[in-house]
């Protein structure tokens, strides 16, 4: 009985290591794909801006809500993780405050 529990534990650890290895391989592939897309955009003189992808109604709403709700709204719309959504929200608020100061 004890041997079978040890064997199951070893199999579980091996499975976890395999899944972790797959995760890192996919993460590396995604990073390389993103780098290639960035290179192609730069060669064409194009720039991708997440803020431009957000609907105008949502962009206006972001200025009126608390940070936590703004992050949640961005995550719902884009699927970004918390850190990227927060960075996007901070960037948007910074750009908007710069624009209103200039006028």
Buried (B, 14 or more C-beta within 10 A) or exposed (E): EEEEEEEEEEEEEEEEEEEEEEEEEEEEEEEEEEEEEEEEEEEEEEEEEBBEEBEEEBEEBBEEEEEEEBBBBBBEBBEBEEEBBBBBBEEBBEEBEEEEEEE
